[in-house]
Amino acid sequence: MFPRIALHVVHFNSIQKCEPYKIKFPQKIFPSLAIEFTSSDLRMPGERIHKRVMNPKNGRKEETGKTQKTMAVREELEKRDPDGDYNFVDTDIILHFRGATTTSLLRSIVKNVSAAVPDDVIIHKPGVPFLHNLKQRLIAGSNFIIDGAIFDNAIKFSVDLCAKTLCSRDHVMKKHIALHLNPRLPMNCVVRNSYIDSTWGEEEIKTFRRNPLKRGLEFILEIYVSPSEYLVAVNGSHFCTFAHRLPFESISSIEINGDIILKKVALMYSKVYPTISSDPVSNDGALEVPLIKKLPQSLSLTTTIIIKGTVYLLPFNCYINLQSGSQIYPHPLIAFHMNLRWQPAEEDVIIFNSWTNDMWDSELELPMCNLFQPGSDFELQIKVNVNGFQVIVNDFPLPVFQHRMKYELVDTLVVQGDVKLSRADVLR
């Protein structure tokens, strides 16, 4: 059963005198909000009940029971409180308010309530095939951690997040697969798909990095539930995504099959993704791409970042971020974003930008001018000065990208895309 929070507020004033109110919810609240208000007037004989449920997903208000009195329901939830102390966010937790009260009293009660988080589930050394029925509904922030090893002669394995619905026509339970994650070892790819109403959907194979799932190797697979999509990491590095085709709240089980040995399967709650740390150095000594490197200290006016590497023969895109936080979700603040775009039908360009206030800012576009030729080596320096970030490529200076946020907040270097890295150092 999903956890609930119940607040019983008894009042002795007429409900008709209750003023409109806005509620502040703690940040530790989850997606998909439904809030139920119940009021009673103790001065009247018996209970006089009014229930109203507001669902911010569609903005509709649904009434239940007989309404004998009216009360002002709260203002529409905002996404974020301007003072930054609390977020107005959606939640699957149902808050029961019994009775009406003043704005200040209700706010003080809600501030002191902590949202319940589903219990962690950890299963050690499970067999394959593996089936686990979930005891609690998934929420945004639910995180599956699968620790295992692939057989030397493996062909494929799969991880399925499954849901069941009752068919209204014949009253038979139908099985759906909200996420089918299918590494195919001979093809060196990881296919994602869904199986809904006895029909397979469109396969997805695009990933953000090369497939690290190989025969004979151990792995840690992480499947994170975000409000809009599943985020998948392998060995601590973000690997791919899959947009929701079924509501994640409907998932009732996880199934794992195929040519692997399982060491551990865990389901837990996390505010950030990924949760597993990654090793930036690969077996051949080259730096692994994507590179996510925590800086030993925050940036200063004496900081210089040196990046050396080789452009792929058929490049498409590469970016370099200086950002606050190493997580993929929620989106980190990005003080400096440099995006190399090779466009066969158009001019190759370099894009500079930043991510602040939960959105991309205005772009600065420059022609690439043959600075990053396919197959060529490059040395890139990023110097922090008073006015902004000075980029120098192979001794050629680019225009300064002016600061749009405090550079002291930067603590992570990210390099992702079609390059092979040999060096990424921070000098002071």
N, C-alpha and C positions, 0 to 999 in steps of 0.2 A: 504493500500500500504506500502511495506517495505521501511524504510527510506533510502535515498541515500545521499552521499556526492559528490558534484561536485566542481572540481578545474579547473579553466580556466587560463592556463598559455600561454600568447602570446609571441612569439619569432620572431626575425627578422633574425636569422641565418639559414643557410641551415640545414635541418634535417639530411643530410648525415654526418654532423660534430658532431651530438649528441653522447655523450659518453655513454657507459653502466652505469647503476646506480642501487644501492640497496636502498630500501626504509625502513625507520624505522617507524613502526606503534605503536601508543600508546597502552598500555595494555588493554584499555577498548574497545577491538575489538572482534568480535564474530566468531564462527566456519563457515566453508564452504566458502572458498574465491573464488571470481571471480572478477578479476580486468580488467577493460577495458581502453585501452589507445587510445586516439584519437589525431592525430597530424595534424597540418595545417601549411603551409608556406605562410606567408602574402606577401612575395615578388613576388609570382607567381600570375597570373590572376586567380581569383576564388579560391575555396578551394580544396586542394588536400588531400584526406582523407585516412588514414590507420588505421584500427581497428584490434586489436588482443586481444583475451581473453585467459587468462591463468587460468587453474583450477588445483590447487595443489593436489586435491584429486586423479586425474589420470595422472597428469603431461602433459596433452595434450594442445596444443595451437590451437585455432579455429579462423579462419580469416573470417571477414565479409567485404562486400564492395569491391571496386576495389583498389588494392594496386598500387599506382603510385610512391611512394618513400618508402624506407626502413628505419626503425629506430631501434636502439638497444633497446630491451625490457629488463627490469630489471633482475637481477640475481635471481635465485630461492630463495624463502623465506626460511629462516632457522627457526627452532623451537624457538630458544632463542638467543638473542643477548648476546655475552660474557660479555659486560659491565654491564648487568643487568638492564639497565634503561628502555629498551623496549623489548617486545617479538615479534618475528616473528610468528604470529599465523594466522589461517584461519578466514575468515569472510564472512557473507552473504551480507555485504554492498558492493555495487559496487562503486568503485572510478573512476571518469572520469577525465582523464588528457587530456586537449585540448592543443595541442602544445607540443613541446619539450623544455627542459631547462637543465641547468647544474645540476650536482649532488647536490651541496651545496644548491642551491636555492630550488630545489624540496624537499629535506629533511627538510629544514626550514619551508616550507609550510605545509607539512604533520604533523610535530611535533605539530603544533598549531591548528590542527583540532581535535575535539572531536567526537568520534563515537556516533551516535544517538542510544538511547535505546528505545524500544517499551514502550508505556505508560502503567502504571499500570491500571488494571481493578479490581474494587471491587464491588461486588453485595451483598447487605445486605438483609437478610431474604428472600431468593428465595424459591419458592415452589418446591415440588418434585412430579412428575418427573421434572428434570431441564435440559434445553438445552441452550447452549450459543455458538453462532457462533463467532469464533475469527476474529477480524478485522485486525490482523497482524500475520505474520508467526511466529512460534516458533523458538527460537534460543537456542543455548547452554547457559544455565543460566536462561531460563524461568522456573518459579516456580509456581505451583498451590498450594494454601492453602485452604483447605476445613474444615470449622469449623461446627460441628454438634453434634447431640445426637442420640443414637440408641434406638429404641422402646424397651419397656420391653418384648414384645413378638416377637421380630424381628426374621426373618428367614434368610434374606440375604439383601445385597444392593450392588450396583455396581457403579464404576466410569469408564467411557469409554472416551478415547481420539480417536476421529474419523477422518477419511480422506475420501475424495470422489475423484474418478477418472472417466474419460469419457471412456467408453468401445468403442474401435474402430470398433467392429463388428456391434453393433446395436445402437451406439451413445446414450447410456443410462448411466446416472451417477450411478456408483456403490459405495456402502458404504463399507468402511473397518474400522476395529477397530485396531489401532496400539497398544493400551494398554487397556486391560480389567482387572480391579482390582475388585475382587469379594470376599469380606468377607462373609463366610458362618458360621453363628453363631452356629447352632447345632453341626457342625463338628469342631468348634473352629479352623478354618484355613482361610487363605487368598489366594485365587487362582489367578494367573496371566496367561493371555493368549492373543492371537491375533485372529482376524477374517479377513482373507484376501482371496479375490476371492471366497466368499461364503463358506469358509472352516475354521473351528476352528483349531488352531495349537495345539502344545503340551502344556499341563498345567504345571505350575510351582508352587510348594507350599513351597519350602525350604525358611526359614527365618533366620535372625541373632539373633532373640530373641523370647520369648514366645509371643503369640498373645495378645495384650492389648485391642483389640476391643471386648467389652462384652455388653451384653444386659443391657439396662438402664443406660449406661455410656456416658458421653460426650467425644468427641475426637477432635483432630486437626490433619488432614491428610495432609502431604506435599508430592507432586510429583515433583521432580526436574529433569530437562532435562540436562543430561551430554552428551558429544560427543558420547559416546559408549552405554549408557544405561539410563534407568529411575532409579532414586534413590527415595525410598519411606521411609518416616519417620512417626511415630505415636507419638503424644504428645512430639515431640522434640527429639526422639531417633530413630536412623537408624534402619529400620525394614527389608527391602528386596530390591532386585534389579530386573530389567527386561531388557534384552538386546534388542536393537532396531531391529525390524523385518521389519519395514517400515521407510523410512526417516522421522525424526520428523518434517522436514520442510513442509511435506504434510498434517499435521494435521490441520483441519479446524474448529473443534468444540469439546466441552466437554459435555458429558451427564452424569447425576447422577440419578439413580433410586433406589427404594427399601424402606426398613423399617427404615427410618431415618427422622429427622428434620434437615434442614439446617439453620444455623445462618448466615453464610457468605461464599462466594466463591470469591477468589482473584487470579489474575494472575499478577505476578510481575517478575522483573529481579533481580537476586542475583549472586554475584561472589562466594559465599560459600554455602555449604549445610552441615547440616541442619541450618535453620534460627531461628527455635523456640527453646527456652531454655527448658531443661528438669529438672524434679525433681528427684534427685538420691535416695530418700527414698520412699519406697512403704508403703502401708497401714499397713502391719504387723510389721513395724519397721526395717525389714531387708533392706540391701542396694540393690537397683535395679541393675540387671545385664542385659545389659551392663552398667557399671559404667563409666561415663565421668565426672571427677572432676577437676575443675580449681584449681590450687595451689594458695595459698594466696600470695606467693612470689616465685621468681625463685629459682632454686636449688643452694645450696652452699655446701662447704665441711663439714658442720655440719649437713646436712639434712639426716634424716632417715625416710623411708616410711615403715609403718607397715600395713600388710594386713592379716586379719584373715578370715577363712571361712571353708566350708565343701565341699568336692568333691562329685559330683553326684555318684550314684550307678553304672551307665552305662556311664562313661564319654568318650568323643571322643577328645575334643580339648579345650584349654583355653589359653589365652594370656594376658600379662600385658605389656602396653606401657608407657614409659615416653617420651612425645612428645611435639613439639612446635605447638600449635593450637589445638582446640577441634573439628574442622570440619572433615567431612568425605571426602568432595571434596572441593578444590583440595587436593591431598594427603599431609598430614602434614609431616614435618621432624620428625623422630623418633630416638632419641638418644639411647634408650634402649628398646629392644623387647625381651620378654621372652615367649616362646611358649611351652606349655605342650601338648605332643601328646601321647595319649594312643592307642597303636596299637596291637589288639588282636593276629594277626599272627606274629608280630615282637616284638622286645624289645621296651618298653616305653622309650621315650627320652624327653630331654629338649633342645630346640633350642634357642640360643641367636643370635640376629642380630640387624641391624640398617637400617634405610631408609634415604639415603642422595643422592644428585644429581639425584633425580627423579628415583631411583631404589633401590632394596634391595642390601645390601652389602654381603660379604661372611659370611656364617653361622658358628657358633660354636656349635657343637652337643655334648651332654653329656648323659649318661644313667640316667634314672630317679631314679634307685636304691631304689624303694619302698618309695620314699619321699611323693608321692601324691597317696596313695592307695584309690581306689573307696570307698566312704562312710566314709572316715576318715576326721578328723579335721586337719587343718594346720595353722601355723603362719609363715609368710614370711616377712623378713626384707630386705630392699634395702638401703644400705649405700653408700653415695657418698664420694669417696676419691680422692686423687690426680691422681692416676693411672686409675681409672675406677669405675664401679659399683660393689660393693660387696654384693652378695645375700646370706642370711642365712635362711635356711628352717628348722624349728623345732630344732634350735641350731646347725644345720649342715651347715658349710660354703661351698659354691660352689666357683669354680675358678673366679677370678676377670674378668669382661668383660670390656676391655679397652675402653676408650673414643674414639669415632670416629668423634665427633663434639663437639661444645661448650655446656657443660651441663647447662650453665646459660640460654640457650635459651628455656629450658624445662619449660612449664607452665601448663601442663595437665597430669593427670593420667587416664589411660583407662584400665579397666578390662572387658574382654569379654569371655564367654564360659561356660563350664559345671561345675560351682561352685556356691554355695550359700555363699554370703558375709555377715559377721557380723561386720567387721571393716575395714576402710581404712583411716588411719590418716597420716599426715605429721608432723614430729617432728623436732625441731631445737635445 
